[in-house]
Amino acid sequence: MKVSQAVCVWLVAAILGASSAHAEPAAGRIVRDSVERLAQAWNTSDANGWAAEYWPDGELINVLGTVLAGADQVRDRTAEILVGPLRGSHFAFIVRSIRFVGADAVIVDTDITITAFRGLPPGIGATRTGELVTRMKQVYERRRGRWRIVVSQNTAVAAIAVPQ
């Protein structure tokens, strides 16, 4: 390979690397915005808004271990709990990490704190008085230029795991 060809190859590689480096922060903002929309949907009892963040074939494993297959099941179960034991509750979150897995997949880990609940589903106990803390792992997938959740799992943090 001639020097000029090597320089061209290096420049193309540098440009492509730079464009993918810029794509990660943009996608990171997109998924952070999605988590913000999830919080807003929860806090306004908008199960449709919650499910809109999932692909139609997306899956959620909830804190009880129930597998909700498809955005419709995610919506329906979310609606049930938002008018039931978690009616009027408040959802706050912290993004612990965002990890890119290739160009079209992102794993987002969040810590969620639910407060102001009237009760909790059977089998779930408060992490601390008046608080349910969960760890939610979401896998976002980009399809046709849009990012949505393809799979997520929400795990309740037991009271004995958190110092009082």
DSSP file with accessible surface (Angstrom, degrees, kcal/mol):
  #  RESIDUE AA STRUCTURE BP1 BP2  ACC     N-H-->O    O-->H-N    N-H-->O    O-->H-N    TCO  KAPPA ALPHA  PHI   PSI    X-CA   Y-CA   Z-CA
    1    1 A M              0   0  165      0, 0.0     2,-0.1     0, 0.0     0, 0.0   0.000 360.0 360.0 360.0 133.0    0.0    0.0    0.0
    2    2 A K     >  -     0   0  150      1,-0.1     4,-2.5     4,-0.0     5,-0.2  -0.346 360.0-110.2 -73.3 161.0    1.4    3.4   -0.9
    3    3 A V  H  > S+     0   0  120      1,-0.2     4,-2.6     2,-0.2     5,-0.2   0.914 118.9  51.9 -59.7 -42.7    1.7    6.1    1.7
    4    4 A S  H  > S+     0   0   79      1,-0.2     4,-2.1     2,-0.2    -1,-0.2   0.891 110.6  48.3 -64.9 -37.2   -1.1    8.2    0.1
    5    5 A Q  H  > S+     0   0  106      2,-0.2     4,-2.7     1,-0.2    -1,-0.2   0.913 110.9  50.8 -66.7 -41.5   -3.5    5.1    0.2
    6    6 A A  H  X S+     0   0   43     -4,-2.5     4,-2.6     2,-0.2    -2,-0.2   0.910 109.9  50.0 -62.7 -40.5   -2.5    4.4    3.8
    7    7 A V  H  X S+     0   0   72     -4,-2.6     4,-2.9     2,-0.2    -1,-0.2   0.929 110.9  49.8 -64.4 -41.5   -3.3    8.0    4.7
    8    8 A C  H  X S+     0   0   77     -4,-2.1     4,-2.6     2,-0.2    -2,-0.2   0.926 111.3  48.2 -62.3 -44.7   -6.7    7.8    3.0
    9    9 A V  H  X S+     0   0   84     -4,-2.7     4,-2.6     1,-0.2     5,-0.2   0.932 112.8  48.8 -61.1 -43.6   -7.5    4.6    4.8
   10   10 A W  H  X S+     0   0  171     -4,-2.6     4,-2.6    -5,-0.2    -2,-0.2   0.928 111.5  49.4 -62.9 -43.2   -6.5    6.1    8.1
   11   11 A L  H  X S+     0   0   82     -4,-2.9     4,-2.7     2,-0.2    -2,-0.2   0.921 111.4  48.4 -63.1 -43.5   -8.6    9.3    7.4
   12   12 A V  H  X S+     0   0   84     -4,-2.6     4,-2.9     2,-0.2     5,-0.3   0.942 113.1  48.3 -61.6 -44.6  -11.7    7.2    6.5
   13   13 A A  H  X S+     0   0   59     -4,-2.6     4,-2.7     1,-0.2    -2,-0.2   0.914 112.3  49.0 -62.6 -41.2  -11.2    5.1    9.6
   14   14 A A  H  X S+     0   0   44     -4,-2.6     4,-2.5    -5,-0.2    -1,-0.2   0.923 112.6  47.5 -65.1 -41.4  -10.8    8.2   11.8
   15   15 A I  H  X S+     0   0  114     -4,-2.7     4,-2.5     2,-0.2    -2,-0.2   0.942 113.8  46.6 -66.2 -45.8  -13.9    9.9   10.3
   16   16 A L  H  X S+     0   0  109     -4,-2.9     4,-2.1     1,-0.2     5,-0.2   0.916 113.4  49.5 -63.2 -41.4  -16.0    6.7   10.7
   17   17 A G  H  X S+     0   0   37     -4,-2.7     4,-2.1    -5,-0.3    -1,-0.2   0.921 110.9  50.1 -63.1 -40.5  -14.8    6.3   14.3
   18   18 A A  H  X S+     0   0   45     -4,-2.5     4,-2.0    -5,-0.2    -2,-0.2   0.917 109.2  51.1 -65.9 -39.4  -15.5   10.0   15.0
   19   19 A S  H  X S+     0   0   67     -4,-2.5     4,-1.4     1,-0.2    -1,-0.2   0.903 111.4  47.1 -68.4 -35.5  -19.1    9.7   13.6
   20   20 A S  H  X S+     0   0   67     -4,-2.1     4,-1.6     2,-0.2    -1,-0.2   0.881 108.9  55.2 -72.9 -31.5  -19.8    6.6   15.8
   21   21 A A  H  < S+     0   0   55     -4,-2.1    -2,-0.2     1,-0.2    -1,-0.2   0.891 109.4  47.4 -65.2 -36.6  -18.3    8.4   18.8
   22   22 A H  H  X S+     0   0  141     -4,-2.0     4,-1.4     1,-0.2    -1,-0.2   0.801 106.3  59.3 -72.9 -27.5  -20.8   11.2   18.2
   23   23 A A  H  X S+     0   0   43     -4,-1.4     4,-2.9    -5,-0.2     5,-0.3   0.876  97.8  59.7 -68.8 -36.6  -23.7    8.7   17.8
   24   24 A E  H  X S+     0   0   94     -4,-1.6     4,-2.9     2,-0.2     5,-0.2   0.949 105.6  45.1 -61.3 -50.2  -23.2    7.3   21.3
   25   25 A P  H  > S+     0   0   67      0, 0.0     4,-2.3     0, 0.0    -1,-0.2   0.922 114.5  50.3 -61.3 -37.5  -23.8   10.5   23.2
   26   26 A A  H  X S+     0   0   35     -4,-1.4     4,-2.1     2,-0.2    -2,-0.2   0.944 113.5  44.4 -64.0 -46.0  -26.8   11.2   21.0
   27   27 A A  H  X S+     0   0    5     -4,-2.9     4,-2.6     1,-0.2     5,-0.3   0.890 110.0  57.1 -65.3 -36.8  -28.3    7.8   21.6
   28   28 A G  H  X S+     0   0    8     -4,-2.9     4,-2.3    -5,-0.3    -1,-0.2   0.920 107.9  46.7 -59.8 -41.9  -27.5    8.1   25.3
   29   29 A R  H  X S+     0   0  148     -4,-2.3     4,-2.6     2,-0.2    -1,-0.2   0.900 110.2  54.4 -65.1 -39.7  -29.6   11.3   25.4
   30   30 A I  H  X S+     0   0   71     -4,-2.1     4,-1.8     2,-0.2    -2,-0.2   0.934 111.5  42.9 -61.9 -45.2  -32.4    9.5   23.5
   31   31 A V  H  X S+     0   0    0     -4,-2.6     4,-2.3     2,-0.2    -1,-0.2   0.884 112.4  53.4 -72.9 -34.1  -32.5    6.7   26.0
   32   32 A R  H  X S+     0   0  123     -4,-2.3     4,-2.3    -5,-0.3    -1,-0.2   0.922 109.0  50.3 -61.2 -42.0  -32.2    9.0   29.0
   33   33 A D  H  X S+     0   0   91     -4,-2.6     4,-2.3     1,-0.2    -2,-0.2   0.878 107.7  54.1 -62.1 -37.1  -35.2   10.9   27.5
   34   34 A S  H  X S+     0   0    1     -4,-1.8     4,-2.3     2,-0.2    -2,-0.2   0.930 107.8  48.6 -62.9 -44.6  -37.1    7.7   27.2
   35   35 A V  H  X S+     0   0    1     -4,-2.3     4,-2.3     1,-0.2    -2,-0.2   0.905 110.0  53.0 -63.4 -37.6  -36.5    6.9   30.9
   36   36 A E  H  X S+     0   0  105     -4,-2.3     4,-2.6     1,-0.2    -1,-0.2   0.913 107.9  50.3 -62.3 -41.3  -37.7   10.4   31.7
   37   37 A R  H  X S+     0   0  102     -4,-2.3     4,-2.9     2,-0.2    -2,-0.2   0.880 107.5  54.5 -65.3 -35.7  -40.9    9.7   29.7
   38   38 A L  H  X S+     0   0    1     -4,-2.3     4,-2.6     2,-0.2    -2,-0.2   0.943 109.9  46.8 -60.6 -46.1  -41.4    6.5   31.6
   39   39 A A  H  X S+     0   0    3     -4,-2.3     4,-2.8     1,-0.2    52,-0.3   0.931 113.3  48.4 -61.2 -44.3  -41.2    8.5   34.9
   40   40 A Q  H  X S+     0   0  120     -4,-2.6     4,-1.1     1,-0.2    -1,-0.2   0.915 111.2  50.3 -63.3 -42.3  -43.6   11.1   33.6
   41   41 A A  H  <>S+     0   0    3     -4,-2.9     5,-3.4     1,-0.2     3,-0.4   0.928 112.9  46.6 -61.9 -44.6  -46.0    8.4   32.4
   42   42 A W  H ><5S+     0   0   20     -4,-2.6     3,-1.8     1,-0.2    -2,-0.2   0.949 111.2  51.1 -60.7 -48.9  -45.9    6.7   35.8
   43   43 A N  H 3<5S+     0   0   58     -4,-2.8    -1,-0.2     1,-0.3    -2,-0.2   0.661 115.8  41.6 -68.9 -15.0  -46.4    9.9   37.7
   44   44 A T  T 3<5S-     0   0   89     -4,-1.1    -1,-0.3    -3,-0.4    -2,-0.2   0.200 112.5-116.2-112.7  13.7  -49.4   10.8   35.5
   45   45 A S  T < 5 +     0   0   61     -3,-1.8     2,-0.9     1,-0.2    -3,-0.2   0.866  61.6 153.6  53.7  43.1  -50.9    7.3   35.6
   46   46 A D     >< +     0   0   67     -5,-3.4     4,-2.0     1,-0.2    -1,-0.2  -0.751  17.3 171.6-106.0  84.6  -50.5    7.1   31.8
   47   47 A A  H  > S+     0   0   10     -2,-0.9     4,-2.6     1,-0.2     5,-0.2   0.843  80.0  56.6 -63.5 -32.4  -50.1    3.4   31.0
   48   48 A N  H  > S+     0   0  105      2,-0.2     4,-1.7     1,-0.2    -1,-0.2   0.918 107.2  48.6 -64.3 -42.0  -50.3    4.1   27.3
   49   49 A G  H  4 S+     0   0   18      2,-0.2     4,-0.5     1,-0.2    -2,-0.2   0.889 111.2  50.7 -64.2 -38.7  -47.3    6.5   27.6
   50   50 A W  H >< S+     0   0    8     -4,-2.0     3,-1.5     1,-0.2    -2,-0.2   0.963 112.5  45.2 -62.3 -51.1  -45.4    3.8   29.5
   51   51 A A  H >< S+     0   0    9     -4,-2.6     3,-2.1     1,-0.3    -1,-0.2   0.776  98.6  72.5 -66.9 -24.4  -46.0    1.1   26.9
   52   52 A A  T 3< S+     0   0   52     -4,-1.7    -1,-0.3     1,-0.3    -2,-0.2   0.723  87.7  63.8 -64.6 -18.0  -45.2    3.5   24.1
   53   53 A E  T <  S+     0   0   16     -3,-1.5    96,-3.3    -4,-0.5     2,-0.3   0.556  95.0  77.1 -81.3  -7.6  -41.5    3.2   25.1
   54   54 A Y  E <  S-a  149   0A   2     -3,-2.1    96,-0.2    94,-0.2    86,-0.1  -0.781  86.7-114.8-101.4 148.0  -41.6   -0.5   24.3
   55   55 A W  E >   -     0   0A   6     94,-2.7     3,-2.7    -2,-0.3    16,-0.3  -0.436  39.6-106.0 -67.4 152.6  -41.4   -2.1   20.8
   56   56 A P  E 3  S+     0   0A  90      0, 0.0    15,-1.5     0, 0.0    16,-0.4   0.845 125.5  42.9 -52.7 -31.7  -44.7   -4.0   20.1
   57   57 A D  E 3  S+     0   0A  97     13,-0.2    13,-0.2    14,-0.1    93,-0.1   0.259  91.6 129.0 -97.6  14.2  -42.8   -7.3   20.7
   58   58 A G  E <   -     0   0A   0     -3,-2.7    12,-3.1    91,-0.1     2,-0.4  -0.152  45.9-145.4 -67.3 163.2  -41.0   -5.9   23.8
   59   59 A E  E     -aB 151  69A  66     91,-1.2    93,-1.8    10,-0.2     2,-0.4  -0.989  11.6-167.6-136.0 140.6  -41.0   -7.8   27.0
   60   60 A L  E     -aB 152  68A  11      8,-2.1     8,-3.2    -2,-0.4     2,-0.7  -0.998   8.0-160.3-126.9 127.6  -41.1   -6.7   30.7
   61   61 A I  E     -aB 153  67A  33     91,-2.4    93,-2.7    -2,-0.4     6,-0.2  -0.950  27.4-150.4-101.5 115.7  -40.4   -8.9   33.6
   62   62 A N    >   -     0   0   20      4,-2.2     3,-2.3    -2,-0.7    94,-0.1  -0.145  31.4 -86.2 -84.4-178.2  -41.9   -7.1   36.6
   63   63 A V  T 3  S+     0   0   36      1,-0.3    93,-0.4     2,-0.1    -1,-0.1   0.700 128.3  53.6 -64.0 -18.6  -40.9   -7.1   40.2
   64   64 A L  T 3  S-     0   0   72      2,-0.1    -1,-0.3    91,-0.1     3,-0.1   0.466 119.6-108.6 -91.0  -4.2  -43.0  -10.2   40.9
   65   65 A G    <   +     0   0   48     -3,-2.3     2,-0.3     1,-0.3    -2,-0.1   0.511  67.8 149.7  88.9   6.6  -41.3  -12.1   38.1
   66   66 A T        -     0   0   67      1,-0.1    -4,-2.2    -5,-0.0     2,-0.6  -0.560  43.7-134.6 -74.6 132.1  -44.3  -12.0   35.8
   67   67 A V  E     -B   61   0A  76     -2,-0.3     2,-0.7    -6,-0.2    -6,-0.2  -0.798  15.3-163.6 -90.3 119.7  -43.4  -12.0   32.1
   68   68 A L  E     -B   60   0A  11     -8,-3.2    -8,-2.1    -2,-0.6     2,-0.7  -0.921   9.5-158.3-104.8 108.5  -45.3   -9.4   30.2
   69   69 A A  E     +B   59   0A  55     -2,-0.7     4,-0.4   -10,-0.2   -10,-0.2  -0.811  55.6   5.3 -96.3 112.0  -45.0  -10.2   26.5
   70   70 A G  S  > S-     0   0   13    -12,-3.1     4,-2.1    -2,-0.7     3,-0.3   0.129  86.7 -86.2  97.7 149.8  -45.6   -7.4   24.2
   71   71 A A  H  > S+     0   0   12    -15,-1.5     4,-2.8   -16,-0.3     5,-0.2   0.823 123.8  60.4 -60.0 -30.9  -46.4   -3.7   24.6
   72   72 A D  H  > S+     0   0  103    -16,-0.4     4,-2.7     2,-0.2    -1,-0.2   0.929 107.4  43.8 -65.5 -42.8  -50.1   -4.4   25.0
   73   73 A Q  H  > S+     0   0   96     -4,-0.4     4,-2.6    -3,-0.3     5,-0.3   0.898 112.9  52.7 -68.2 -37.7  -49.5   -6.6   28.1
   74   74 A V  H  X S+     0   0    0     -4,-2.1     4,-2.3     2,-0.2    -2,-0.2   0.943 112.4  45.6 -60.1 -46.5  -47.1   -4.1   29.5
   75   75 A R  H  X S+     0   0   70     -4,-2.8     4,-2.7     1,-0.2    -2,-0.2   0.943 113.1  49.0 -61.3 -48.2  -49.7   -1.4   29.1
   76   76 A D  H  X S+     0   0   77     -4,-2.7     4,-2.0     1,-0.2    -2,-0.2   0.918 114.3  43.6 -63.9 -44.0  -52.5   -3.5   30.6
   77   77 A R  H  X S+     0   0   67     -4,-2.6     4,-2.2     2,-0.2     5,-0.2   0.905 113.3  52.2 -69.6 -38.5  -50.6   -4.5   33.7
   78   78 A T  H  X S+     0   0    5     -4,-2.3     4,-2.2    -5,-0.3    -2,-0.2   0.930 108.8  51.0 -62.4 -41.7  -49.2   -1.0   34.2
   79   79 A A  H  X S+     0   0   41     -4,-2.7     4,-1.1    -5,-0.2    -1,-0.2   0.917 108.5  53.0 -60.8 -42.4  -52.7    0.3   34.0
   80   80 A E  H  X S+     0   0  108     -4,-2.0     4,-0.7     1,-0.2     3,-0.4   0.916 112.7  41.7 -59.7 -46.6  -53.9   -2.2   36.6
   81   81 A I  H  <>S+     0   0   23     -4,-2.2     5,-1.8     1,-0.2    -1,-0.2   0.832 109.8  57.9 -76.0 -26.4  -51.2   -1.3   39.2
   82   82 A L  H  <5S+     0   0    3     -4,-2.2     6,-0.4     1,-0.2    -1,-0.2   0.679 114.9  37.0 -78.1 -15.2  -51.5    2.4   38.6
   83   83 A V  H  <5S+     0   0  101     -4,-1.1    -1,-0.2    -3,-0.4    -2,-0.2   0.468 124.3  47.0-104.7  -6.7  -55.2    2.4   39.5
   84   84 A G  T ><5S-     0   0   29     -4,-0.7     3,-1.9    -5,-0.2    34,-0.2   0.358 124.9 -18.3-102.5-124.8  -54.6   -0.3   42.2
   85   85 A P  T 3 5S+     0   0   45      0, 0.0    34,-1.6     0, 0.0    33,-1.1   0.753 136.2  46.9 -63.8 -24.8  -52.0   -0.4   45.0
   86   86 A L  T > <S+     0   0    9     -5,-1.8     3,-2.2    31,-0.2    -4,-0.1   0.255  77.5 141.1-103.5  16.9  -49.6    2.1   43.4
   87   87 A R  T <  S+     0   0  114     -3,-1.9    31,-0.3     1,-0.3    -4,-0.1  -0.306  76.1   9.1 -59.4 131.9  -52.2    4.7   42.6
   88   88 A G  T 3  S+     0   0   51     -6,-0.4    -1,-0.3     1,-0.2    -6,-0.1   0.500  95.8 144.0  77.0   5.6  -50.9    8.2   43.2
   89   89 A S    <   -     0   0    7     -3,-2.2     2,-0.4    -7,-0.1    27,-0.2  -0.247  46.1-125.8 -74.8 165.7  -47.3    6.9   43.7
   90   90 A H  E     -C  115   0A  91     25,-3.1    25,-2.2    -3,-0.1     2,-0.5  -0.955  13.7-153.7-119.0 134.1  -44.3    8.8   42.6
   91   91 A F  E     +C  114   0A   9     -2,-0.4     2,-0.3   -52,-0.3    23,-0.2  -0.906  18.3 170.4-108.9 119.8  -41.5    7.4   40.4
   92   92 A A  E     -C  113   0A  42     21,-2.1    21,-2.8    -2,-0.5     2,-0.3  -0.954  10.7-172.1-125.3 151.5  -38.0    8.9   40.6
   93   93 A F  E     -C  112   0A  50     -2,-0.3     2,-0.4    19,-0.2    19,-0.2  -0.959  22.0-156.5-144.1 158.9  -34.9    7.4   39.0
   94   94 A I  E     -C  111   0A 114     17,-2.1    17,-2.7    -2,-0.3     2,-0.7  -0.996  25.3-132.4-130.4 129.6  -31.2    7.6   38.7
   95   95 A V  E     -C  110   0A  21     -2,-0.4    15,-0.3    15,-0.2     3,-0.1  -0.764  22.7-177.1 -81.6 117.1  -29.4    6.2   35.6
   96   96 A R  E     -     0   0A 118     13,-2.7     2,-0.3    -2,-0.7    14,-0.2   0.834  62.8 -10.2 -82.5 -39.0  -26.5    4.1   36.9
   97   97 A S  E     -C  109   0A  35     12,-1.6    12,-2.5     2,-0.0     2,-0.4  -0.987  44.5-156.9-160.7 153.1  -25.1    3.2   33.5
   98   98 A I  E     -C  108   0A  38     -2,-0.3     2,-0.5    10,-0.2    10,-0.2  -0.988  22.0-176.9-130.7 119.2  -25.6    3.2   29.8
   99   99 A R  E     -C  107   0A 118      8,-2.8     8,-3.2    -2,-0.4     2,-0.4  -0.981  18.5-139.4-124.1 127.9  -23.6    0.6   27.9
  100  100 A F  E     -C  106   0A  55     -2,-0.5     2,-0.5     6,-0.2     6,-0.2  -0.674  12.1-170.3 -85.4 134.1  -23.6    0.3   24.1
  101  101 A V        -     0   0   80      4,-3.0     3,-0.3    -2,-0.4     4,-0.1  -0.812  66.8 -42.4-122.7  81.5  -23.7   -3.2   22.7
  102  102 A G  S    S-     0   0   58     -2,-0.5     3,-0.5     1,-0.2    -1,-0.3  -0.312  91.7 -57.8  84.4-172.8  -23.0   -2.6   19.0
  103  103 A A  S    S+     0   0   70      1,-0.2    -1,-0.2    -3,-0.1     3,-0.0   0.719 133.0  38.0 -79.6 -20.9  -24.5    0.2   16.9
  104  104 A D  S    S+     0   0   82     -3,-0.3    38,-2.3    37,-0.1     2,-0.4   0.177 104.5  67.4-122.6  19.2  -28.2   -0.7   17.5
  105  105 A A  E     - D   0 141A  25     -3,-0.5    -4,-3.0    36,-0.2     2,-0.4  -0.998  48.3-179.3-144.4 138.7  -28.4   -1.8   21.2
  106  106 A V  E     -CD 100 140A   0     34,-2.3    34,-3.3    -2,-0.4     2,-0.5  -1.000  16.3-148.8-136.4 134.0  -28.0   -0.1   24.5
  107  107 A I  E     -CD  99 139A  35     -8,-3.2    -8,-2.8    -2,-0.4     2,-0.5  -0.924  17.0-168.0-103.5 125.8  -28.3   -1.5   28.0
  108  108 A V  E     -CD  98 138A   1     30,-3.2    30,-2.7    -2,-0.5     2,-0.5  -0.964   4.9-164.2-118.0 124.7  -29.6    1.0   30.6
  109  109 A D  E     +CD  97 137A   7    -12,-2.5   -13,-2.7    -2,-0.5   -12,-1.6  -0.945  15.3 177.4-108.2 126.6  -29.4    0.3   34.3
  110  110 A T  E     -CD  95 136A   2     26,-2.7    26,-2.5    -2,-0.5     2,-0.5  -0.938  27.8-141.6-127.7 151.3  -31.5    2.5   36.6
  111  111 A D  E     -CD  94 135A  32    -17,-2.7   -17,-2.1    -2,-0.3     2,-0.4  -0.963  27.6-163.8-105.3 126.7  -32.3    2.7   40.3
  112  112 A I  E     -CD  93 134A   2     22,-2.8    22,-2.5    -2,-0.5     2,-0.5  -0.918  10.6-164.0-115.9 137.6  -35.9    3.5   40.8
  113  113 A T  E     -CD  92 133A  38    -21,-2.8   -21,-2.1    -2,-0.4     2,-0.5  -0.988   4.7-164.5-122.0 122.0  -37.6    4.8   44.0
  114  114 A I  E     +CD  91 132A   8     18,-3.1    18,-2.3    -2,-0.5     2,-0.3  -0.922  18.1 167.6-104.8 127.6  -41.3    4.6   44.3
  115  115 A T  E     +CD  90 131A  43    -25,-2.2   -25,-3.1    -2,-0.5    16,-0.1  -0.789  48.7  42.9-129.2 174.3  -42.9    6.7   47.1
  116  116 A A  S    S+     0   0   69     14,-0.5     2,-0.2    -2,-0.3    -1,-0.1   0.766  74.4 155.1  60.0  30.8  -46.4    7.9   48.1
  117  117 A F        -     0   0   42     13,-0.3    -1,-0.2    -3,-0.1   -31,-0.2  -0.567  45.0-145.3 -87.0 154.1  -47.9    4.5   47.4
  118  118 A R  S    S-     0   0  169    -33,-1.1     2,-0.3   -31,-0.3   -32,-0.2   0.706  78.0 -28.0 -85.1 -26.8  -51.1    3.3   49.1
  119  119 A G        -     0   0   27    -34,-1.6    -1,-0.3   -32,-0.1   -35,-0.0  -0.953  63.5-112.0-172.6 175.1  -49.9   -0.3   49.2
  120  120 A L        -     0   0   37     -2,-0.3     3,-0.1     4,-0.1     4,-0.1  -0.907  41.0 -89.9-122.8 155.3  -47.7   -2.7   47.4
  121  121 A P    >   -     0   0    9      0, 0.0     3,-2.1     0, 0.0    -1,-0.0  -0.260  60.3 -84.1 -58.9 148.0  -48.6   -5.8   45.4
  122  122 A P  T 3  S+     0   0  121      0, 0.0     3,-0.1     0, 0.0    -3,-0.0  -0.289 119.0  29.7 -53.8 134.9  -48.8   -9.0   47.4
  123  123 A G  T 3  S+     0   0   81      1,-0.2     2,-0.5    -3,-0.1     0, 0.0   0.304  99.9  99.0  96.5  -8.3  -45.3  -10.5   47.8
  124  124 A I    <   -     0   0   25     -3,-2.1     2,-0.3    -4,-0.1    -1,-0.2  -0.949  52.5-167.0-116.0 129.7  -43.5   -7.1   47.6
  125  125 A G        -     0   0   52     -2,-0.5    32,-0.1    -3,-0.1     3,-0.0  -0.819  32.0 -94.2-111.8 155.3  -42.3   -5.3   50.7
  126  126 A A        -     0   0   38     -2,-0.3    33,-0.3     1,-0.1     6,-0.3  -0.353  22.4-145.2 -62.8 143.6  -41.1   -1.8   51.1
  127  127 A T  S    S-     0   0    1      4,-2.0     2,-0.3     1,-0.3    35,-0.2   0.904  86.5  -2.5 -75.2 -45.3  -37.3   -1.4   50.9
  128  128 A R  B >  S-E  131   0A  80      3,-1.7     3,-2.9    36,-0.0    -1,-0.3  -0.908 109.6 -62.2-135.1 165.0  -37.4    1.4   53.5
  129  129 A T  T 3  S-     0   0  141     -2,-0.3     3,-0.1     1,-0.3    -2,-0.0  -0.275 125.3  -1.3 -52.8 120.6  -40.4    2.9   55.3
  130  130 A G  T 3  S+     0   0   40      1,-0.1   -14,-0.5   -15,-0.1     2,-0.4   0.538 117.9  96.3  76.0   7.8  -42.5    4.5   52.5
  131  131 A E  E <   -DE 115 128A  56     -3,-2.9    -4,-2.0   -16,-0.1    -3,-1.7  -0.995  50.1-166.8-135.6 135.8  -40.1    3.6   49.7
  132  132 A L  E     -D  114   0A   8    -18,-2.3   -18,-3.1    -2,-0.4     2,-0.5  -0.988  17.9-165.7-112.9 119.2  -39.9    0.8   47.2
  133  133 A V  E     +D  113   0A   8     -2,-0.5    24,-3.1    24,-0.4     2,-0.3  -0.903  10.6 176.4-106.2 134.5  -36.5    0.7   45.5
  134  134 A T  E     -DF 112 156A   2    -22,-2.5   -22,-2.8    -2,-0.5     2,-0.5  -0.924  27.2-136.4-131.6 160.3  -36.0   -1.4   42.4
  135  135 A R  E     -DF 111 155A  99     20,-2.7    20,-2.7    -2,-0.3     2,-0.5  -0.986  25.1-166.3-114.5 121.7  -33.2   -2.0   39.9
  136  136 A M  E     -DF 110 154A   2    -26,-2.5   -26,-2.7    -2,-0.5     2,-0.5  -0.954   8.4-166.1-116.2 128.8  -34.4   -1.9   36.4
  137  137 A K  E     -DF 109 153A  90     16,-2.6    16,-2.4    -2,-0.5     2,-0.4  -0.963  12.8-176.2-111.3 125.0  -32.3   -3.2   33.4
  138  138 A Q  E     -DF 108 152A   2    -30,-2.7   -30,-3.2    -2,-0.5     2,-0.6  -0.976  17.2-153.3-124.1 137.9  -33.6   -2.2   30.0
  139  139 A V  E     -DF 107 151A  37     12,-3.3    11,-3.1    -2,-0.4    12,-1.3  -0.959  15.3-161.4-109.6 116.4  -32.3   -3.1   26.6
  140  140 A Y  E     -DF 106 149A   0    -34,-3.3   -34,-2.3    -2,-0.6     2,-0.4  -0.808   3.9-163.7 -95.1 141.2  -33.1   -0.5   24.0
  141  141 A E  E     -DF 105 148A  65      7,-2.9     7,-1.8    -2,-0.4     2,-0.6  -0.978  14.4-135.6-126.3 138.4  -32.9   -1.5   20.3
  142  142 A R  E     + F   0 147A  74    -38,-2.3     2,-0.4    -2,-0.4     5,-0.2  -0.827  28.3 172.3 -93.0 124.0  -32.7    0.8   17.4
  143  143 A R  E >  S- F   0 146A  54      3,-2.7     3,-2.5    -2,-0.6    -2,-0.0  -0.999  70.1 -11.7-130.6 131.0  -35.0   -0.1   14.5
  144  144 A R  T 3  S-     0   0  209     -2,-0.4    -1,-0.1     1,-0.3     3,-0.1   0.863 131.3 -52.8  48.4  38.8  -35.6    2.0   11.5
  145  145 A G  T 3  S+     0   0   61      1,-0.2     2,-0.4     0, 0.0    -1,-0.3   0.442 116.4 109.8  82.6  -0.4  -33.8    4.9   13.3
  146  146 A R  E <   - F   0 143A 142     -3,-2.5    -3,-2.7     2,-0.0     2,-0.5  -0.896  57.2-143.4-112.9 142.5  -36.0    4.7   16.5
  147  147 A W  E     + F   0 142A  20     -2,-0.4     2,-0.3    -5,-0.2    -5,-0.2  -0.878  32.2 150.7-103.7 127.8  -34.9    3.6   19.9
  148  148 A R  E     - F   0 141A  50     -7,-1.8    -7,-2.9    -2,-0.5     2,-0.4  -0.957  50.2 -84.8-145.8 168.3  -37.4    1.6   22.1
  149  149 A I  E     +aF  54 140A   0    -96,-3.3   -94,-2.7    -2,-0.3    -9,-0.3  -0.575  34.4 176.1 -79.2 129.4  -37.2   -1.0   24.8
  150  150 A V  E    S+     0   0A  34    -11,-3.1   -91,-1.2     1,-0.4     2,-0.3   0.725  72.9   1.4-100.3 -30.5  -37.0   -4.6   23.5
  151  151 A V  E     +aF  59 139A  50    -12,-1.3   -12,-3.3   -93,-0.2    -1,-0.4  -0.980  64.4 174.5-156.5 143.8  -36.6   -6.2   27.0
  152  152 A S  E     -aF  60 138A   3    -93,-1.8   -91,-2.4    -2,-0.3     2,-0.4  -0.989  12.0-160.9-148.0 154.7  -36.5   -5.0   30.6
  153  153 A Q  E     -aF  61 137A  93    -16,-2.4   -16,-2.6    -2,-0.3     2,-0.5  -0.993   5.5-160.5-138.7 132.5  -36.4   -6.6   34.0
  154  154 A N  E     - F   0 136A  30    -93,-2.7     2,-0.5    -2,-0.4   -89,-0.3  -0.955   8.9-170.2-115.8 123.8  -37.3   -4.8   37.2
  155  155 A T  E     - F   0 135A  74    -20,-2.7   -20,-2.7    -2,-0.5     2,-0.2  -0.962  19.0-131.6-120.3 124.3  -36.0   -6.3   40.5
  156  156 A A  E     - F   0 134A  32     -2,-0.5     2,-0.6   -93,-0.4   -22,-0.3  -0.493  20.0-128.5 -71.3 140.1  -37.2   -5.1   43.9
  157  157 A V        -     0   0   14    -24,-3.1   -24,-0.4    -2,-0.2     2,-0.1  -0.822  26.1-128.7 -90.4 120.5  -34.5   -4.4   46.4
  158  158 A A    >   -     0   0   60     -2,-0.6     3,-1.6     1,-0.1     4,-0.4  -0.375  14.7-119.6 -69.5 148.6  -35.2   -6.2   49.7
  159  159 A A  G >  S+     0   0   41    -33,-0.3     3,-1.3     1,-0.3    -1,-0.1   0.855 112.6  57.9 -57.7 -35.2  -35.1   -4.3   52.9
  160  160 A I  G 3  S+     0   0  167      1,-0.3    -1,-0.3     3,-0.0     4,-0.1   0.703  98.0  62.0 -73.9 -12.4  -32.3   -6.3   54.3
  161  161 A A  G <  S+     0   0   71     -3,-1.6    -1,-0.3     1,-0.1    -2,-0.2   0.597  98.7  63.1 -85.1 -11.0  -30.1   -5.4   51.4
  162  162 A V  S <  S-     0   0   19     -3,-1.3    -1,-0.1    -4,-0.4     2,-0.1  -0.957  86.3-124.2-120.5 122.2  -30.2   -1.7   52.2
  163  163 A P              0   0  117      0, 0.0    -2,-0.1     0, 0.0    -3,-0.0  -0.384 360.0 360.0 -61.4 137.3  -28.7   -0.3   55.5
  164  164 A Q              0   0  163     -4,-0.1   -36,-0.0    -2,-0.1    -4,-0.0  -0.466 360.0 360.0 -82.2 360.0  -31.3    1.7   57.4
